[in-house]
């Protein structure tokens, strides 16, 4: 993998359960790690939903393989890119060569 094309930074966040001082449990997102990546496959659709125009942006994030990226799954993790939140749809292990991961993401509506 050519490291020169890893020109963007993303933060991968993990969903954890936090307990406050009186014992209430709630889900929170905490930063898992930040890494360099390549953004590709950007596409999107605009559609009208309840009178609003909504952007459904989809992109792929390619990161180098390491122990931390090997643990990422679609249920417990999400990606922050340029202040926007992206949910993980699919993770492609690139034929299990342990060189890179291609993560498909969709932008979260707020």
Number of C-alpha atoms within 10 A of each C-alpha: 9 6 11 8 12 16 10 13 16 19 19 22 20 19 15 13 13 12 12 9 6 6 8 9 11 10 10 12 15 14 14 16 12 13 13 17 22 18 20 13 10 13 11 13 10 11 12 9 9 7 7 9 11 13 15 14 16 20 17 22 22 19 22 19 16 12 8 10 16 14 9 19 15 14 11 14 20 24 24 17 15 10 9 11 19 21 19 24 15 14 18 12 15 11 9 10 9 13 13 20 24 20 22 21 22 21 19 15 11 5
